[in-house]
Amino acid sequence: MYKKEDPRVAFTLDLGFASAPSVDALATGEASFFYTLSHERLGELDSDVLVNFGSTREESDAFLSAGYARAMPQVAAGRVASPVGAAFIASVSPPTALSLPWGIDDYVALLSAAAAE
């Protein structure tokens, strides 16, 4: 789990999203910008949208189809934005002046579609 201190989350917050209270409530203190959440606790992560970064479509789909992920309210409702691929993820995670024009339109479209569900 990435916390609001992570640049990729900060960028999404700059786009108008808010960090879900459950992200902070479940934090383990493992690191300043991320923490590991066990599969058994994923259902406790309550947010309007889940952003699921995946190296490949297969990796992303495998996570989202797993029983532990389907227990998440966002996944069950289809409120998931899944940026996939190293180049796309690097363009928005975190963005730079050179990468942002390359990926922002697709990233905003993914976020908008997930939020619309």
Secondary structure by P-SEA (a helix, b strand, c coil): ccccccaaaaaaaaacccccaaaaaacccccccbbbbcccccccccccbbbbbbccaaaaaaaaaccccccccccccccbbbbccaaaaaaccccccccccccaaaaaaaaaaaaac
